[in-house]
Amino acid sequence: MSRGKLTLIGVIVVVVALVAFTMFDPNRFVLGTLRGDSWFGGKPSSYWRRLLREEDAPALKAPEAVPVLREALRDKNPGVRARAAFTLGALGPQASAAVPDLIEALNDDSGSPDKDAVRFLKLLLRVKADGTKIQSAQFGSDHEAAYYAVADALVDIDPEAARKVLAP
């Protein structure tokens, strides 16, 4: 066999191996490495976002997980954004690095706060000032639930930043 054919076969074997490993990589190690994901617990943020699509991830309730949760706030799935926001809110001031990401998540495509986000921020600031607990509510959509979760996390982490979002 010629040297060129051996090189071609070697390249094909490597490509097939990478594709196979990527497809059957339960921890998304290869994909996370190639995309430059943030890491927590030896797993890339793409692994944690996939997990958050299906359930809460108690392992993420640690200050070291904040970079992964910040990335999850930008996920296109509103359930992932909501679970990430609730987890950040549970961390409280330890998640203060996520405040800019939470504010960004409240904005609509024009860069100003979405009307649902403003409504939830006003409600949460008023209710939490009174010390009242909010019971789980029925939301009109998954996006509305995500806005509620993000607003709730922002108020828990930095109420002053939440008030600044509402300022004209």
KEZAZA-337775 format. One line per 5 residues: their letters; for each residue x, z, y of N, C-alpha, C. Coordinates in nm, 2 decimals. Layout:
BEGIN
a	X/Z/Y/X/Z/Y/X/Z/Y; ...
***
This chain:
BEGIN
msrgk	0.08/0.00/-0.12/0.00/0.00/0.00/0.09/0.00/0.12; 0.04/-0.07/0.23/0.12/-0.08/0.35/0.11/0.05/0.43; 0.20/0.06/0.52/0.20/0.18/0.61/0.08/0.18/0.70; 0.04/0.07/0.75/-0.08/0.06/0.83/-0.21/0.10/0.76; -0.22/0.06/0.64/-0.34/0.10/0.56/-0.34/0.25/0.53
ltlig	-0.23/0.31/0.50/-0.22/0.45/0.48/-0.25/0.53/0.61; -0.21/0.48/0.72/-0.24/0.54/0.85/-0.39/0.54/0.88; -0.45/0.42/0.85/-0.59/0.40/0.87/-0.67/0.50/0.78; -0.63/0.51/0.65/-0.70/0.60/0.56/-0.68/0.74/0.61; -0.57/0.78/0.65/-0.54/0.91/0.70/-0.63/0.95/0.82
vivvv	-0.64/0.85/0.91/-0.73/0.87/1.03/-0.87/0.89/0.99; -0.92/0.80/0.90/-1.06/0.81/0.85/-1.08/0.94/0.78; -0.99/0.99/0.70/-1.01/1.12/0.63/-1.02/1.23/0.73; -0.94/1.23/0.83/-0.94/1.34/0.94/-1.07/1.33/1.01; -1.12/1.22/1.05/-1.24/1.20/1.13/-1.36/1.25/1.04
valva	-1.36/1.21/0.92/-1.47/1.25/0.83/-1.47/1.40/0.81; -1.35/1.46/0.79/-1.34/1.61/0.77/-1.38/1.68/0.90; -1.35/1.63/1.02/-1.39/1.70/1.14/-1.54/1.69/1.16; -1.60/1.57/1.13/-1.75/1.56/1.14/-1.81/1.65/1.04; -1.77/1.65/0.92/-1.83/1.74/0.81/-1.81/1.89/0.85
ftmfd	-1.70/1.93/0.90/-1.68/2.07/0.93/-1.76/2.11/1.05; -1.78/2.01/1.15/-1.87/2.04/1.26/-2.01/2.06/1.22; -2.06/1.97/1.13/-2.20/1.97/1.09/-2.23/2.10/1.00; -2.13/2.14/0.93/-2.15/2.26/0.84/-2.08/2.38/0.88; -2.06/2.39/1.01/-1.99/2.51/1.07/-2.09/2.61/1.12
pnrfv	-2.13/2.71/1.04/-2.24/2.80/1.08/-2.21/2.88/1.20; -2.08/2.90/1.23/-2.04/2.98/1.35/-2.01/2.90/1.47; -2.02/2.76/1.45/-2.00/2.67/1.56/-1.86/2.68/1.62; -1.76/2.72/1.54/-1.62/2.74/1.58/-1.57/2.61/1.64; -1.58/2.50/1.57/-1.52/2.37/1.61/-1.59/2.32/1.74
lgtlr	-1.72/2.32/1.74/-1.79/2.28/1.86/-1.76/2.36/1.98; -1.76/2.49/1.96/-1.73/2.59/2.07/-1.59/2.57/2.12; -1.50/2.54/2.04/-1.36/2.52/2.08/-1.35/2.39/2.16; -1.41/2.29/2.11/-1.40/2.16/2.18/-1.47/2.16/2.31; -1.58/2.24/2.33/-1.66/2.24/2.45/-1.60/2.35/2.55
gdswf	-1.51/2.43/2.50/-1.46/2.53/2.59/-1.55/2.65/2.62; -1.64/2.68/2.52/-1.73/2.79/2.53/-1.67/2.92/2.56; -1.74/3.01/2.62/-1.70/3.15/2.62/-1.72/3.21/2.48; -1.64/3.32/2.45/-1.64/3.37/2.32/-1.68/3.52/2.33; -1.75/3.57/2.22/-1.78/3.71/2.21/-1.79/3.74/2.06
ggkps	-1.73/3.84/2.01/-1.74/3.88/1.87/-1.68/3.77/1.78; -1.58/3.69/1.83/-1.53/3.59/1.74/-1.61/3.47/1.73; -1.72/3.46/1.81/-1.81/3.34/1.80/-1.83/3.28/1.94; -1.84/3.15/1.95/-1.86/3.09/2.08/-2.00/3.10/2.13; -2.02/3.08/2.26/-2.15/3.10/2.32/-2.26/3.00/2.26
sywrr	-2.22/2.89/2.21/-2.32/2.80/2.14/-2.38/2.86/2.02; -2.30/2.94/1.94/-2.35/3.02/1.83/-2.45/3.12/1.88; -2.42/3.19/1.98/-2.51/3.30/2.03/-2.64/3.24/2.09; -2.63/3.12/2.16/-2.75/3.06/2.22/-2.84/3.01/2.11; -2.78/2.96/2.00/-2.86/2.92/1.88/-2.94/3.04/1.83
llree	-2.87/3.15/1.82/-2.93/3.27/1.77/-3.04/3.32/1.86; -3.02/3.31/1.99/-3.12/3.36/2.09/-3.24/3.27/2.09; -3.24/3.15/2.04/-3.35/3.06/2.03/-3.46/3.12/1.93; -3.41/3.20/1.83/-3.49/3.25/1.73/-3.52/3.39/1.74; -3.44/3.47/1.80/-3.46/3.62/1.80/-3.37/3.68/1.90
dapal	-3.39/3.81/1.92/-3.30/3.89/2.01/-3.17/3.91/1.93; -3.06/3.92/2.00/-2.93/3.94/1.94/-2.87/4.07/1.99; -2.91/4.18/1.91/-2.86/4.32/1.96/-2.71/4.33/1.98; -2.63/4.25/1.91/-2.49/4.25/1.92/-2.44/4.21/2.06; -2.53/4.14/2.14/-2.49/4.09/2.27/-2.52/4.20/2.38
kapea	-2.57/4.32/2.34/-2.60/4.42/2.43/-2.47/4.50/2.45; -2.37/4.43/2.50/-2.23/4.49/2.53/-2.18/4.43/2.65; -2.11/4.50/2.74/-2.06/4.44/2.86/-1.96/4.33/2.84; -1.90/4.33/2.72/-1.80/4.22/2.69/-1.88/4.09/2.66; -2.01/4.09/2.64/-2.09/3.97/2.61/-2.14/3.90/2.74
vpvlr	-2.12/3.96/2.85/-2.18/3.91/2.98/-2.14/3.76/3.00; -2.01/3.72/2.98/-1.99/3.57/3.00/-2.07/3.48/2.91; -2.10/3.52/2.78/-2.18/3.44/2.69/-2.32/3.44/2.74; -2.37/3.56/2.79/-2.51/3.57/2.84/-2.53/3.48/2.97; -2.42/3.48/3.05/-2.43/3.40/3.17/-2.45/3.25/3.13
ealrd	-2.37/3.21/3.03/-2.39/3.07/2.99/-2.53/3.04/2.93; -2.58/3.14/2.86/-2.72/3.13/2.80/-2.83/3.12/2.91; -2.80/3.17/3.03/-2.90/3.16/3.14/-2.92/3.01/3.18; -2.82/2.92/3.15/-2.83/2.78/3.18/-2.88/2.70/3.07; -2.92/2.76/2.96/-2.98/2.68/2.85/-3.11/2.62/2.88
knpgv	-3.14/2.50/2.83/-3.26/2.43/2.86/-3.38/2.50/2.80; -3.36/2.58/2.70/-3.47/2.65/2.63/-3.51/2.77/2.70; -3.63/2.78/2.75/-3.67/2.90/2.83/-3.67/3.03/2.75; -3.69/3.02/2.62/-3.68/3.14/2.54/-3.54/3.20/2.53; -3.44/3.11/2.53/-3.30/3.16/2.53/-3.27/3.22/2.67
raraa	-3.31/3.16/2.77/-3.29/3.21/2.91/-3.36/3.35/2.92; -3.48/3.36/2.87/-3.55/3.49/2.88/-3.48/3.60/2.80; -3.44/3.57/2.68/-3.37/3.67/2.60/-3.24/3.71/2.66; -3.17/3.61/2.71/-3.04/3.64/2.78/-3.06/3.73/2.90; -3.16/3.70/2.98/-3.19/3.78/3.10/-3.23/3.92/3.06
ftlga	-3.32/3.94/2.96/-3.36/4.07/2.92/-3.24/4.15/2.87; -3.15/4.09/2.80/-3.03/4.16/2.76/-2.94/4.20/2.87; -2.92/4.11/2.97/-2.84/4.14/3.09/-2.91/4.26/3.17; -3.04/4.25/3.18/-3.11/4.36/3.25/-3.09/4.50/3.18; -3.09/4.49/3.04/-3.06/4.62/2.97/-2.93/4.67/2.99
lgpqa	-2.83/4.59/3.03/-2.69/4.63/3.06/-2.69/4.69/3.20; -2.78/4.66/3.28/-2.79/4.72/3.42/-2.67/4.68/3.50; -2.61/4.77/3.58/-2.50/4.74/3.67/-2.38/4.69/3.60; -2.37/4.71/3.47/-2.25/4.66/3.39/-2.25/4.51/3.39; -2.37/4.45/3.42/-2.38/4.30/3.41/-2.38/4.24/3.55
saavp	-2.32/4.32/3.65/-2.33/4.27/3.79/-2.26/4.14/3.81; -2.17/4.10/3.72/-2.10/3.97/3.73/-2.20/3.85/3.71; -2.32/3.88/3.65/-2.42/3.78/3.63/-2.52/3.76/3.74; -2.51/3.84/3.85/-2.60/3.83/3.96/-2.61/3.69/4.02; -2.50/3.62/4.05/-2.51/3.48/4.10/-2.58/3.39/4.00
dliea	-2.56/3.41/3.87/-2.62/3.33/3.77/-2.77/3.35/3.76; -2.81/3.48/3.78/-2.95/3.52/3.78/-3.02/3.46/3.90; -2.96/3.46/4.02/-3.02/3.40/4.14/-3.03/3.25/4.12; -2.93/3.19/4.06/-2.94/3.05/4.04/-3.05/3.01/3.94; -3.07/3.10/3.84/-3.18/3.07/3.74/-3.32/3.09/3.81
lndds	-3.33/3.16/3.92/-3.46/3.17/3.98/-3.49/3.05/4.07; -3.39/2.97/4.10/-3.41/2.86/4.19/-3.47/2.74/4.12; -3.55/2.66/4.19/-3.60/2.54/4.13/-3.50/2.42/4.16; -3.55/2.30/4.13/-3.45/2.19/4.14/-3.41/2.16/4.29; -3.48/2.21/4.39/-3.45/2.19/4.53/-3.34/2.30/4.57
gspdk	-3.31/2.39/4.49/-3.22/2.50/4.53/-3.28/2.62/4.60; -3.41/2.62/4.61/-3.48/2.74/4.67/-3.56/2.81/4.56; -3.59/2.94/4.58/-3.66/3.01/4.47/-3.79/2.95/4.44; -3.81/2.94/4.31/-3.94/2.89/4.26/-4.05/2.98/4.29; -4.17/2.93/4.31/-4.29/3.02/4.35/-4.32/3.12/4.25
davrf	-4.31/3.09/4.12/-4.33/3.19/4.02/-4.22/3.30/4.03; -4.10/3.26/4.05/-3.99/3.36/4.06/-4.01/3.45/4.18; -4.05/3.39/4.29/-4.08/3.48/4.41/-4.19/3.58/4.38; -4.29/3.53/4.32/-4.41/3.62/4.28/-4.36/3.73/4.19; -4.28/3.70/4.09/-4.23/3.81/4.00/-4.13/3.90/4.07
lklll	-4.05/3.85/4.16/-3.95/3.94/4.23/-4.03/4.04/4.32; -4.13/3.99/4.39/-4.21/4.08/4.48/-4.28/4.18/4.40; -4.34/4.14/4.29/-4.41/4.24/4.20/-4.31/4.34/4.15; -4.20/4.30/4.09/-4.11/4.39/4.03/-4.04/4.49/4.13; -4.01/4.44/4.25/-3.95/4.52/4.35/-4.05/4.63/4.39
rvkad	-4.18/4.59/4.41/-4.28/4.69/4.45/-4.30/4.79/4.34; -4.33/4.74/4.22/-4.36/4.83/4.10/-4.24/4.92/4.07; -4.12/4.87/4.06/-4.01/4.95/4.02/-3.98/5.06/4.13; -4.01/5.03/4.26/-3.99/5.12/4.36/-4.08/5.24/4.34; -4.20/5.22/4.29/-4.29/5.33/4.26/-4.26/5.40/4.13
gtkiq	-4.17/5.35/4.05/-4.13/5.41/3.92/-4.23/5.37/3.81; -4.32/5.28/3.84/-4.42/5.24/3.74/-4.35/5.14/3.63; -4.39/5.16/3.51/-4.35/5.07/3.41/-4.44/4.95/3.39; -4.39/4.83/3.38/-4.47/4.71/3.36/-4.49/4.69/3.21; -4.61/4.67/3.17/-4.64/4.64/3.03/-4.62/4.49/3.01
saqfg	-4.60/4.45/2.89/-4.58/4.31/2.87/-4.70/4.23/2.91; -4.68/4.12/2.98/-4.79/4.05/3.03/-4.81/3.92/2.96; -4.92/3.85/2.98/-4.95/3.72/2.93/-4.90/3.62/3.03; -4.82/3.53/2.99/-4.76/3.43/3.08/-4.82/3.30/3.06; -4.83/3.22/3.16/-4.89/3.08/3.15/-4.81/2.98/3.07
sdhea	-4.67/3.01/3.07/-4.58/2.92/3.00/-4.45/2.99/2.97; -4.38/2.93/2.88/-4.24/2.98/2.85/-4.15/2.99/2.97; -4.17/2.89/3.06/-4.09/2.89/3.18/-4.12/3.01/3.27; -4.25/3.04/3.28/-4.30/3.16/3.36/-4.24/3.29/3.30; -4.24/3.30/3.17/-4.18/3.42/3.10/-4.03/3.43/3.13
ayyav	-3.97/3.31/3.13/-3.82/3.31/3.16/-3.80/3.36/3.31; -3.88/3.31/3.40/-3.87/3.36/3.54/-3.89/3.51/3.55; -3.99/3.56/3.48/-4.01/3.70/3.48/-3.89/3.78/3.43; -3.83/3.73/3.32/-3.72/3.80/3.26/-3.60/3.80/3.35; -3.58/3.68/3.42/-3.46/3.67/3.51/-3.48/3.76/3.63
adalv	-3.61/3.76/3.69/-3.64/3.85/3.80/-3.62/3.99/3.76; -3.67/4.03/3.65/-3.66/4.17/3.60/-3.51/4.21/3.59; -3.43/4.12/3.53/-3.29/4.16/3.51/-3.22/4.17/3.65; -3.25/4.08/3.74/-3.19/4.09/3.88/-3.23/4.22/3.94; -3.36/4.26/3.93/-3.40/4.38/4.00/-3.33/4.50/3.93
didpe	-3.31/4.50/3.80/-3.25/4.61/3.73/-3.10/4.62/3.76; -3.03/4.50/3.78/-2.89/4.50/3.80/-2.86/4.53/3.95; -2.93/4.46/4.04/-2.89/4.46/4.18/-3.02/4.44/4.27; -3.10/4.54/4.29/-3.22/4.53/4.37/-3.19/4.47/4.51; -3.08/4.50/4.57/-3.05/4.45/4.70/-3.03/4.29/4.70
aarkv	-2.97/4.24/4.59/-2.95/4.10/4.58/-3.09/4.03/4.56; -3.18/4.10/4.49/-3.32/4.05/4.47/-3.39/4.04/4.60; -3.37/4.14/4.68/-3.44/4.14/4.82/-3.38/4.03/4.90; -3.25/4.00/4.89/-3.19/3.89/4.97/-3.25/3.75/4.93; -3.28/3.74/4.80/-3.34/3.61/4.75/-3.48/3.59/4.82
lap	-3.55/3.70/4.85/-3.68/3.69/4.91/-3.67/3.67/5.06; -3.56/3.70/5.12/-3.54/3.69/5.27/-3.55/3.54/5.31; -3.63/3.51/5.41/-3.64/3.37/5.45/-3.51/3.31/5.50
***
